Amino acid sequence: MFKTYLGDDVNIESDEGVVTLSGTVGESAYISLAEDTVGSMVGVVSVDNELKVKDDAPAKNSDAWLVTK
């Protein structure tokens, strides 16, 4: 279920019940969805949510990026 909403750009690491979420998601609502989902799992002590919303800006130094300068 998690990957259905969040895609493959989310990394999940766990150490002694502390779960770190990092990567990007398509919408800001998915940041709290991920944290709430993981936080409710058995054995999770805390969630360090480092997720960010994907930036649709062109990659730096690409042709599309240069046009904006």
Buried (B, 14 or more C-beta within 10 A) or exposed (E): EEEEBBBEBBEBEBEEEEBBBBBBBEEEEBBEBBBEBBBEEEEBEEBEBEBEEEEEEEEEEEEEEEEEE
